[in-house]
Amino acid sequence: MEPIQAIIFDLDGTLYPMTNRFKPLFAVFSIPHPLRLPGYMKLRDGYRGESRDCGKTIMAEINRDIESSFGVKSGELWQERQFYPAFYKTLACTRRRPGINELLRELKAKGYRLAVLSDFGKVPERLQALKIDSTPFEKMLSSEDLGGFKPNTFPFLKTLVELNLPPESVLMVGDREETDGDGARAMGMPFLKVPGKSNEGWDEAVQFLKDLPSRT
């Protein structure tokens, strides 16, 4: 087995648990149009596993769907001015994983290259809202920018190209088998599953990562 050289983390449900209070809180911050939130998530879910030539192409399609579904003039502006601000507020009220900043610094100090690959955009801004230090991350990427949604292999491939590493040397850490896991394994990447809705079992994942040998 190729030694691990880099670790890619999913964001939502991985760097923080999406507990039962997450969606209701998100809906509150989506007022005056809270019902648009489940509609938007269902709309996006229709693009699961899809890819296009680039991020602008797939987001243009999503924006047209937003406009026709919600009756707004610009899907892009709706996301920029309503969806993501509500997302940031929700994350600011959400607890990040225990010890995540310390873990990231430790992995970086041991010589591992770190990256984030999220289906949703605005990765640096969302990390900031969670008070997660982005300094250890060499790459902060999103499917929105790359042009393909997990488990499509397109975003995984582009992330590997950015890192210039073979797939077997890059560990994917995520909370969903059907997206993070299936996409990673299809690329030949090892996968570490973490609990998505609580911190139960998180300590075991942390211990596995801490036990990785130093590369320095």
N, C-alpha and C positions, 0 to 999 in steps of 0.2 A: 504494500500500500504506500502510495506517495505521501511523504510527510506534509502535514498541513502548514501552509505558508500564509494563508489569509483567511479571515472569517467575515462572512457577509451576514448582517443582521436584518431581518424584517423589522418593521417599526411597530405597527398597530397590533396589539396582542402579544408582542414579543418584548419590546423595551418597556412596555407597561401592560398590565392586565386590563382587558376590557370587561370590567365587572358589570353586574346587573344594573348599576346606576348610571352607566356610561350613556346609553341611548336616551333615557329620559332626560338626562342633563343636557345632552346635545339638542334634543327637541325644544327644551326651554330656551336655550340660547338661539334657536332658530326662529323664535317668535318675531314678526307676526305671521309667519308662514311655516309652522312646525310640520304640517303634513307633507310639505315638499321634501323633507328629509328622507322618509321611507321611500317616496317615489323616486328620488334621485339615486338612492342606494340600489333599488331594484333596476333602474335604468343602467347603472354602471355594471351591475351583475350580469347584464346581458352581453357585456363585452369581455367577460371572463374567458381567458384562453385565446383571445383575439390578438392579432398583430397587424400593423400597417407598416408602410415604408419609413415612417418617422412619427415622433410624438405629435407634431402639428396636425398630421392627417387624422389620427385617431381622435384627438381632442376636438377637432373641427366637427367630426361626426357626432360626438357626445354633445357638443354645444348646440348643434341643430336639434338633437333630440330634446334637450332641455327647453329650447325655445318653443317647440311644438307641444311639449307636455305641460309646461308651466305658463305659457303665454307671455313670456318675457322677451324683450327685444334682443338681448344679447346673453347667450348662455355663458360666455366667457366672463362678462361683468357680473353675472349672478353668482358665479363661483368665487370671483375675486372679492366681491363686496358683501356677500351674505354667507355662502357656505363655509369658506375658509375662516373668516372671522369668528363664526360660531364654533368651528373646530378648535381654533386656538383657545377660546374661552373655556371650552370643555376640557381640553388638555391641561390648562392651567389649574383646574380643579381636580385633576386626576393624579394619583400617586404613581410615580415611576417605580420600576422594579427596585427592591431593596438592594443597595450596594452596587447598582449598575455603573455609576461613575467610577467607583473604585475598581470594579472588574475591568472596565474598558482601559483604564490607565495601566492596570497590571498586565493585560494582554499586549498592549502597545509596548510596554517596557520589556516584555519577553521577546519582542521582535516580530510580532504578528501584524500583518497589514489588515486594517479594519475598514469595512464599508457598510453602508446602509442601502438596502434595496426595498422600496416601498411601492405599493400600487398607487397610493395617493401622492400628490405633489407637495411642494412647499416643505421639503424635508428639514432644511435648517431652521425654518421658522417654527415648525412643530417640535423639534428637539428643544428649541429655546423655551417654548411654552411649558414643556415638561421639566425644564431645568436640568436637561441632560447635556453634559459637556460634549460639544461636537468636535473638540480639538483632536481626539484620538482617531477620528474617522478620516481616512485618506480620500474616500469617495462617498458622496451622498447623492444617491440616484433614485429616480422614480419612474414607474412604468408610464406615467403621463408624459414624461420627457423622452423616454426611450422608444415608445411606439408599440408596446405590447404588454398585455396584462397576464399575470401569472394564472395558470401554470404554463402558458406559452413560453417556449425556451428563448424567445427573442430577447427579453430583458436580462435573462441570466447570461446569455451569450455576450451581449454588449457590456455587461459588467465585467465579465472575464477578460474581454478585449481591453477594457479600461485598465484592469489590473495587470494585463499581460502575463497571465498565469494559466496553466492547464487546469481543467475542471477538477481533477482528482486531488489537487493540492489546495482546494478552496472549500471550506466548511460553510454550509448554509445553516443558519439558525432561524427557526420560525415556529409559529404556533399552529399552522394549518397544513395538514397532510396533503389536502387536495389542491393546494396552490403552491406554497413554499416547498413542500416535500416532493410532490410530483414533478414540478418544474426542475428542481435541483437534480433529482435522480435521473430525469430524462437527459440531462447534460452530463451525467457521470460524476456529479458532485456529492460528497457525503452530506447527510442531513441530520441535524439535531433538533428534535421537537421539544418545545417548551409548552407549559400550560397556558392557554390563551385567556381564560376568564378569571383566574385567581393566581395567587402566589404559591398554591399547594404544588409541590414538586419543583419549584423554581430553585431551591437550594441544591437539588441533585444536578440540575443543569449547570449551575454555577460551579459546582465542584468538578464536574467533567471538564469545563473550560479551564479552571485553575490548575487541573492536573496535566494539561498539555505541556510538553517539555519546552523549556526555553530555547529560543532560536538565536540568542545573542551570545 
